Amino acid sequence: MVEEVVVFGVWVSPYSRRVETALRLKGVPYKYIEEDLGNKSPLLLKYNPIHEKVPVLVHNGNPIAESLVILEYIDETCPQGFPILPKDPYERATARFGSKFIDDKCMPAITQACWGEGEASDKAVEEATELLMFMENELKENRFFGGERIGMVDIAANIVGFWLGTFEQVTGVELMTRDKFPNLTNWSIEFVRNNVIKENLPPREEMISYLRKKRSAR
Amino acid sequence: MAVEVVLLDFWASMFGMRVRIALAEKGIKYEYREEDLRNKSDLLLQMNPVHKKIPVLIHNGKPICESLIIVQYIDEVWNDKSPLLPSDPYKRAQARFWADFIDKKVYDTGRKLWSTKGEEHEAAKKEFLEILKTLEGELGEKPYFGGETFGFADVAFVTFSSWFYALETFGEFSMEAEHPKIFAWAKRCMQKESVAKTLPDQQKVYEFVLGMRKRLLGE
């Protein structure tokens, strides 16, 4: 049977970029469909009726939604390729914990800190700083969260590795400074330099332009 | 000799119950430690410094946090019996998706049923019924969310059944009348020893929720 892999995403979304990164790491060819979130396609709504969001991976007509669920699926269906999750159960639990932490805690705090207003934003800056410190201490002086090579947590942390920098540039909010976060800063440089990662990041200037437009439209 | 498996938990936590069910399914002996959530132990704070929450499983001194992550860990380490996740990757992805849906939606909206008043409460009631409708849609005619056998998504949701009486009372609905499939599914799950022995009495949970509601809303 010919394998057919389709990814529904949006170019600015760290979540859909995660899925593309994983597929590229495994060397899996796929078809990419760019969605207009203001006018979602009938196909997207059919494949993700519950959340109506991107990313969605469709493998031989079978849809999977939620980026972290998709990453595990990709890893399990291509067990011989580049390992996204470690093999050891304890390390797997740690990787799942780190990825969930980024989605449940870091992302909302970073978003509120950079894009929120007034007191709520100030509080979020404090919270985001605390959360980033957990990541800083977890990373230590390792090259990647995955060790010598990138892994699930690194892929999930693309928000911190790339998007955070663009938010900071556009809003003027400073969260990840080198003196406070030397490990994370070094990691983010390695991250965006990685051959597979850099192919799957939106061009920085275009991302910044997009964010600037969004900011002035508010 | 040090105890190999320790669980830091709270009796009424539907998240902690998930871990207890998984441990029971696998026949794992463990030490249960009840936490006072208003006076958390040093051990809990040391083992879960990021979230400071239960449940925490401590296996040979190493902590694992977040209930669904713990359940997957248990499934992977004690993989000789009672698999909780299916072997097919697509079915596994579906199980994880629905467990994630339950995590994202059921607790937060359910909480609003007993902790809010007025307009917020009305909105929560509507939202909660929509969530139950979605879950019933997914369950369909299957005996379990996992299909023929009790699995990961069932573990994720069945613990909320001990809160059904409380949720029905504050949400002003009847599970049996309005969501009969879920009602039947919960009864079916209760026939499993691991579930029946783990879930606390619904009346006890209701009284506990009443107490929390009083403290929050003063009534």
HADDOCK unambig.tbl for C-alpha pairs under 7 A between the chains (distance, minus, plus):
assign (segid A and resid 64 and name CA) (segid B and resid 93 and name CA) 6.94 0.50 0.50
assign (segid A and resid 66 and name CA) (segid B and resid 97 and name CA) 6.97 0.50 0.50
assign (segid A and resid 69 and name CA) (segid B and resid 93 and name CA) 5.99 0.50 0.50
assign (segid A and resid 69 and name CA) (segid B and resid 96 and name CA) 6.40 0.50 0.50
assign (segid A and resid 69 and name CA) (segid B and resid 97 and name CA) 6.44 0.50 0.50
assign (segid A and resid 73 and name CA) (segid B and resid 89 and name CA) 6.08 0.50 0.50
assign (segid A and resid 73 and name CA) (segid B and resid 93 and name CA) 6.02 0.50 0.50
assign (segid A and resid 76 and name CA) (segid B and resid 89 and name CA) 6.21 0.50 0.50
assign (segid A and resid 77 and name CA) (segid B and resid 89 and name CA) 6.50 0.50 0.50
assign (segid A and resid 89 and name CA) (segid B and resid 73 and name CA) 6.01 0.50 0.50
assign (segid A and resid 89 and name CA) (segid B and resid 76 and name CA) 6.25 0.50 0.50
assign (segid A and resid 89 and name CA) (segid B and resid 77 and name CA) 6.47 0.50 0.50
assign (segid A and resid 93 and name CA) (segid B and resid 64 and name CA) 6.90 0.50 0.50
assign (segid A and resid 93 and name CA) (segid B and resid 69 and name CA) 6.01 0.50 0.50
assign (segid A and resid 93 and name CA) (segid B and resid 73 and name CA) 6.21 0.50 0.50
assign (segid A and resid 96 and name CA) (segid B and resid 69 and name CA) 6.83 0.50 0.50
